[in-house]
Amino acid sequence: MLTFAAAVFFLIVTPGPGVLSAAGVGSGYGFRSGFRYLAGLFVGTNLVAVAVITGLGAIVLSVPAIRWILMAASIAYLLYLALRIATAGSRIAFIESASAPGIGAGLLLQAINPKAYAVNTTLFAGFPYAPESYPFEVITKLLIVNAIWIPIHLAWLWAGASLHRLALGEKAQRRINYAMAASMLAVVALALISGMRQT
């Protein structure tokens, strides 16, 4: 169980679309708006987990056309986000739009987020610790995943909201924007590599 918990931590804490966008909404709109978006991410990641556990995710993703549509949608969103980050100018903003993304936006991101499916598949298909009681293992895994997921995503949201309150110089702000854009492009590259390996 401890090995599983360690795997959860390291798989979730690494920057991916979920945590980076949580930081972005916090940076652009503050903690309260970011919390609504985070609620959508939370519901979305649990829906993905249920899809993986029940096998529905594997059935849907076994259709190459659907897999590529989800991959393309995710990559297009991440590229758009990286562009907005890089061109944010003198304002620190990971995401800019007319209104703050809400619960629906968080749900949508997780539905098309390749990392969400990969992480949940790794966690729920691997690391068996109660083979004699599969329901117990699944329920405790869900509890452990959420107990680790929540504080990590809240920390990223808080970090973004904290950046929003800093009075940094224009040059420093641009550097942060470029670094965050580069991080998003790295996520895009990893998603593409992963997608090509699965074909």
N, C-alpha and C positions, 0 to 999 in steps of 0.2 A: 504494500500500500504506500509506503514511503517513497519507493522508486517511482510509482505512478505519480504521486504528488510532485516530486522533483521534475518529472517529465512535463507535467502540466505547466509548472512554473516557467520552465525554459522555453516551451513551445509558445506560450501566450505572451511572455514578456518581450520577446523579440519584436521589433517594429514590423507591423503589417498594416493593411488597409484599416482595420478596426481601430487599433490604438493610435495610429497617426491621424486618422480623421477625428477621433475623439479629442485629441490635442488641438486639432485645427478648429473645431467648432468652439472649444473653450477659448482659444485665442481670438477668434473672430467675433464671438457673441457673448462671452462670459460664461460663468459656471452654471447659472440656472438654465439657460438655453442648451448648453452642452449636456446637462443632466437629462433633459428630455431626449436628446439624440442618443445618449448612452443607454437609456431605457429601451429604445428601439434596437440598438445593437445587442443588448442583453436578451431580449425576446427572440431576436433573429438567430443568435448563436445557439440558443436552446432548441429552436425549431430545426436548425441544421443538425444538431446532435440527435434529436428524435428521428430525423430522416435517415441518419447514418445507422442508428441502433436498429431501426425497423427494416433496414435494407432498401428503403424507398430511394435514398440518395444514390445508392449503387445502381439501381434500376434506371433511374433518370439519367445519370451520368454515363451509363453504358451506351446510350444513343449518341454517336459521335456528333451529330448536328447540334443537339442540345448542349453538349459539353462545350463545343466551339462557340455557340451563341453566348453562353454564360461567360466563357473566357474572354470573348471579344468585348462584351458589355463591361466586365470588370476592368479590363485593360484600358478601354476608352475612358472610363470614369477616372482611373488612376492617372492617365495622361493629362486629362483635363485638370485634375487637381494639382498635378505637378506644374502645369503651365500657370495656373492661378497663383501658386506659391511663388514661382520664380518671377512673375511680373507684378507682384504686389507693391513694388515701388518702395516708398519710404515707410510704409506701415507694415508692422509685423502682422501677417494674416496668412494662416495656412489655407483657409477656405474663404472665398468671398462670394456672396450671392445676395439677392435682394432681401430675403428673409432667412432666418436661422433654420437649418435643417431640423426636423422634428423626429418623432417616433417612426413615422413611415420611412423616412430617409435611412434611418439606422437599420430597419428591417430589410429594406431593399439592398443595402450594401452587403449585409451578411448573406442574403440569398444568392448574390452573384460573386461572393468573395471566395476565390479558390482556396485561400489559406484556411478559412473556416471549415471547409469540407476535409482538407488534408489533415488538419490538426485533430478534428473529431474522429476521423477514420483511424488515425494512428492511436489515439487514446482509447477508443472503445473497442477496436479490433485487437489491440495489443495489450500488454501489461496485465495478463490474467493473474488475479490473486485470490479468487474465490470460485474456482471452476465447479465446485460442488453446488453452488447456488448462484446461477446466472442473474436472477432478479436482484439479489442482494448486491452483487458486484456492479450491476448497471446503476442501481439507485445510489450506492455510495460513490461511484465514479461521478455521477451527475452532481452530487453534493460537493465533492472535493473540487471538481472543475469550477463550479460557481463560487465556491469559497475563495478560490485563488483568482478567478477572472474578475470579480467585482473590485477588489482593492487595486489590482494592477490597472484596470481601465479608469478607475477614479483617480489614480495617481497621474496618469497621462492627461486626463481632463484637467486636473488641478494645475499641472505643469503648463498646459496651454493657456489656461485662464490667468496664471501668474505672469506669463510673457505679455499678455494683453495689458497688464497693469504697469509694466516696466517702462521707464522713459529712456530708451536707448537712442543713441545717435543714428543718423540715417545710414551710415556705412555699416554699422553693426547690424542694423535691422535687415539690410540687403543681404549680408552674409548669412544670417539665419534663414532668410527666405531661400537662398540658393542651396544651402545645406539640406533644408527640408525637401526642396524639389528634387535634389539628387537622391535623397532617401526614397522618395516615391518612385523615381525612375528605376532604382535598384529593385524595388518590389515588383515593378512591371517586368523587368528583365528576368527575375526569378520565376514569375508566373509564366512567362513565355517558355523558358527552359523546361519547367515542369510540364507544361502542356505538350511540348514537343516529345518529351520522353514517354508520355502516355499514349502517343499515337503509333 
